């Protein structure tokens, strides 16, 4: 069952590393291999903060004009996007990678997707019209900028895609910001907000508090306070989740 819009807005209050800190406490997946992007991303609108939504997926190949033979591609794709409950993040795999031939994204596409309930995109291709996309309130995490669109049309949509080394499924919850993204396994969605909130408070009340309160204290006392804070952090995480946590 998808999270409520209110819960998604609460998740959006934290950056993606904080969401990861909660996720690692509740998942059965390998926290050193699952969920997050394996390749470097670039956030072209970091001032917008994090974005969170459910993935609508698309494959493009701007270098191949033959894809234009499907006259209904754009209409069919828009109908697919509109039929998925929001908020949505459009996740676009560019088959031309590592080359960049053309961009699916620009002023028109960003405004169109905004109207269809999308809050942003993650694409391992390029974007263009970055100022106009920003003005539309449409966040973009991409590999680079480019000038043209080439022969871009929707090729396949509503399918599993791989971007920045990570497979993302249609309908998968995604949290993303300037650090990268986390594609949340379906079984971890329900407890994600609770876990992120708990671990953020745990940090603030233990290890961060110890560090911020260290000014003017002797080094031995500072180190002792940090050791104690780390112990309490771990105990709190173990009590709540059965795992020690980062510290």
C-alpha positions as CSV (number, residue, x, y, z in Angstrom):
1,X,0.0,0.0,0.0
2,X,1.5,3.4,-1.0
3,X,2.4,5.8,1.7
4,X,0.0,8.7,2.3
5,X,0.8,12.1,0.8
6,X,1.4,13.4,4.3
7,X,4.0,10.7,5.0
8,X,5.7,11.4,1.7
9,X,5.9,15.1,2.6
10,X,7.5,14.2,5.9
11,X,10.1,12.0,4.1
12,X,10.9,15.0,1.9
13,X,12.0,17.0,5.0
14,X,15.1,14.9,5.3
15,X,18.0,14.5,2.9
16,X,18.6,11.2,1.2
17,X,21.5,10.2,3.5
18,X,19.1,10.5,6.5
19,X,16.6,8.3,4.7
20,X,19.3,5.8,4.1
21,X,20.3,5.8,7.8
22,X,16.7,4.8,8.7
23,X,16.4,2.3,5.8
24,X,19.6,0.4,6.8
25,X,17.9,-0.4,10.2
26,X,14.9,-2.1,8.7
27,X,16.0,-3.8,5.5
28,X,17.1,-7.4,4.9
29,X,19.0,-6.2,1.8
30,X,22.7,-5.7,1.7
31,X,23.2,-2.1,2.8
32,X,26.5,-1.9,1.0
33,X,25.1,-3.0,-2.4
34,X,21.3,-2.5,-2.6
35,X,19.0,0.5,-3.1
36,X,21.4,3.4,-3.8
37,X,23.0,4.6,-7.1
38,X,26.3,3.0,-7.9
39,X,27.4,5.7,-10.3
40,X,27.8,9.5,-9.6
41,X,24.8,11.6,-10.2
42,X,24.4,15.4,-10.7
43,X,21.6,17.4,-9.2
44,X,20.9,20.4,-11.4
45,X,18.4,22.0,-9.0
46,X,19.9,21.4,-5.5
47,X,18.1,24.5,-4.2
48,X,14.9,22.6,-4.5
49,X,15.9,20.1,-1.9
50,X,15.0,16.5,-1.9
51,X,12.3,14.9,-4.0
52,X,10.3,11.8,-3.2
53,X,7.8,9.9,-5.3
54,X,6.8,6.7,-7.1
55,X,8.7,5.7,-10.2
56,X,7.2,6.0,-13.7
57,X,9.8,4.4,-16.0
58,X,10.9,5.0,-19.5
59,X,13.5,3.9,-22.0
60,X,14.8,6.2,-24.7
61,X,17.4,6.1,-27.5
62,X,17.7,9.5,-29.1
63,X,20.3,8.4,-31.7
64,X,17.8,6.1,-33.6
65,X,15.3,7.8,-35.9
66,X,13.6,4.4,-36.5
67,X,11.8,4.7,-33.1
68,X,9.7,7.5,-34.6
69,X,7.8,4.9,-36.6
70,X,5.5,4.5,-33.6
71,X,3.1,7.4,-34.2
72,X,1.3,7.0,-31.0
73,X,4.4,6.7,-28.7
74,X,4.0,10.1,-27.1
75,X,0.3,9.8,-26.5
76,X,0.6,6.2,-25.2
77,X,3.4,7.2,-22.8
78,X,1.5,10.3,-21.5
79,X,-1.5,8.1,-20.8
80,X,0.7,5.6,-18.9
81,X,2.1,8.4,-16.7
82,X,-1.3,10.0,-16.0
83,X,-2.6,6.6,-14.9
84,X,-0.1,6.2,-12.0
85,X,-0.9,7.8,-8.6
86,X,1.4,10.6,-7.6
87,X,3.6,12.1,-6.6
88,X,5.8,10.6,-9.3
89,X,9.4,10.6,-10.4
90,X,10.1,9.9,-14.0
91,X,13.0,7.6,-14.2
92,X,14.5,7.5,-17.7
93,X,17.2,5.1,-19.0
94,X,19.1,6.4,-22.1
95,X,20.3,3.5,-24.2
96,X,22.9,5.8,-25.9
97,X,24.9,5.8,-22.7
98,X,27.9,6.5,-22.4
99,X,27.3,8.7,-25.4
100,X,25.0,11.7,-25.2
101,X,23.1,12.3,-28.4
102,X,20.0,14.1,-27.3
103,X,17.8,14.9,-24.3
104,X,14.3,13.7,-23.5
105,X,14.0,16.6,-21.1
106,X,13.5,20.3,-21.7
107,X,11.0,23.0,-21.1
108,X,8.1,21.3,-22.8
109,X,8.7,17.8,-21.3
110,X,9.2,19.2,-17.8
111,X,6.0,21.2,-17.9
112,X,4.1,18.3,-19.4
113,X,5.2,15.9,-16.7
114,X,4.5,18.5,-13.9
115,X,0.9,18.6,-15.2
116,X,0.7,14.8,-15.0
117,X,1.8,14.7,-11.4
118,X,5.6,14.3,-11.6
119,X,7.8,16.2,-9.3
120,X,11.1,15.5,-11.1
121,X,13.3,13.1,-13.0
122,X,16.3,10.8,-12.6
123,X,17.9,10.1,-16.0
124,X,21.3,8.6,-16.9
125,X,21.2,10.7,-20.0
126,X,21.1,14.5,-20.4
127,X,18.7,17.5,-19.8
128,X,18.5,20.8,-21.5
129,X,16.6,24.1,-20.9
130,X,17.7,23.8,-17.3
131,X,16.5,27.3,-16.3
132,X,13.1,26.7,-17.8
133,X,12.9,23.3,-16.0
134,X,13.7,25.0,-12.8
135,X,11.0,27.6,-13.4
136,X,8.6,24.8,-13.9
137,X,9.4,23.5,-10.5
138,X,10.6,20.2,-12.0
139,X,13.7,18.7,-10.3
140,X,16.3,16.9,-12.5
141,X,19.1,14.5,-11.5
142,X,21.0,13.6,-14.6
143,X,24.4,12.9,-16.0
144,X,25.0,16.1,-17.9
145,X,23.5,18.9,-20.1
146,X,23.2,18.9,-23.9
147,X,21.9,21.1,-26.7
148,X,19.5,19.0,-28.7
149,X,16.8,16.4,-28.6
150,X,17.9,14.4,-31.6
151,X,15.3,11.6,-32.4
152,X,14.0,11.2,-28.9
153,X,10.6,9.5,-28.4
154,X,9.4,7.1,-25.8
155,X,10.6,3.6,-26.7
156,X,9.4,1.5,-23.8
157,X,7.7,2.5,-20.6
158,X,6.3,0.9,-17.5
159,X,9.3,-1.5,-17.5
160,X,12.2,-2.1,-15.2
161,X,15.0,0.3,-16.0
162,X,18.7,0.7,-14.9
163,X,20.0,4.2,-14.2
164,X,23.3,5.1,-12.6
165,X,24.0,1.4,-12.0
166,X,20.7,0.7,-10.1
167,X,17.7,-1.1,-11.3
168,X,14.4,0.7,-10.5
169,X,11.0,-0.9,-10.9
170,X,7.8,0.9,-12.0
171,X,5.9,2.1,-8.9
172,X,9.0,1.8,-6.6
173,X,9.4,4.5,-4.0
174,X,12.4,6.8,-4.7
175,X,14.0,9.5,-2.5
176,X,16.6,11.7,-4.2
177,X,18.7,14.8,-3.7
178,X,22.2,16.2,-4.5
179,X,23.8,13.2,-2.8
180,X,22.2,10.6,-5.1
181,X,19.1,8.5,-4.7
182,X,17.6,5.5,-2.8
183,X,15.2,3.2,-4.5
184,X,13.3,1.6,-1.6
185,X,12.4,-2.1,-1.7
186,X,8.6,-2.4,-1.5
187,X,8.8,-4.4,1.7
188,X,10.6,-1.6,3.4
189,X,8.2,1.3,2.6
190,X,5.9,0.9,5.6
191,X,8.5,1.4,8.3
192,X,10.8,3.9,6.4
193,X,9.4,7.1,7.9
194,X,9.4,5.7,11.5
195,X,13.0,4.4,11.1
196,X,14.3,7.7,9.5
197,X,12.7,9.8,12.2
198,X,14.0,7.6,15.0
199,X,17.6,7.5,13.7
200,X,17.7,11.2,13.1
201,X,16.6,11.9,16.6
202,X,19.0,9.3,17.9
203,X,21.9,11.1,16.3
204,X,20.8,14.5,17.6
205,X,20.4,13.3,21.1
206,X,23.7,11.4,21.4
207,X,26.7,11.7,19.0
208,X,25.8,15.1,17.6
209,X,25.0,16.5,21.0
210,X,28.3,15.2,22.4
211,X,30.3,16.8,19.6
212,X,28.4,20.2,19.8
213,X,28.9,20.4,23.5
214,X,32.6,19.8,23.5
215,X,33.8,23.4,23.2
216,X,36.3,24.3,25.9
217,X,36.5,20.8,27.5
218,X,39.8,18.9,28.0
219,X,40.6,16.4,25.2
220,X,40.2,13.4,27.5
221,X,36.7,14.5,28.6
222,X,35.7,15.2,25.0
223,X,36.8,11.7,24.0
224,X,35.1,10.1,26.9
225,X,31.8,11.9,26.1
226,X,32.1,10.8,22.4
227,X,32.7,7.2,23.5
228,X,29.6,7.3,25.8
229,X,27.5,9.0,23.1
230,X,28.4,6.3,20.6
231,X,27.5,3.6,23.1
232,X,24.1,5.1,23.8
233,X,23.5,5.6,20.0
234,X,24.2,1.9,19.5
235,X,22.1,0.8,22.4
236,X,19.1,2.9,21.2
237,X,19.3,1.4,17.7
238,X,19.6,-2.1,19.1
239,X,16.6,-1.6,21.4
240,X,14.5,-0.3,18.5
241,X,15.6,-2.4,15.6
242,X,17.9,-5.1,16.9
243,X,20.9,-3.5,15.0
244,X,23.7,-1.4,16.3
245,X,23.7,1.4,13.7
246,X,26.5,3.5,12.2
247,X,28.2,4.4,15.5
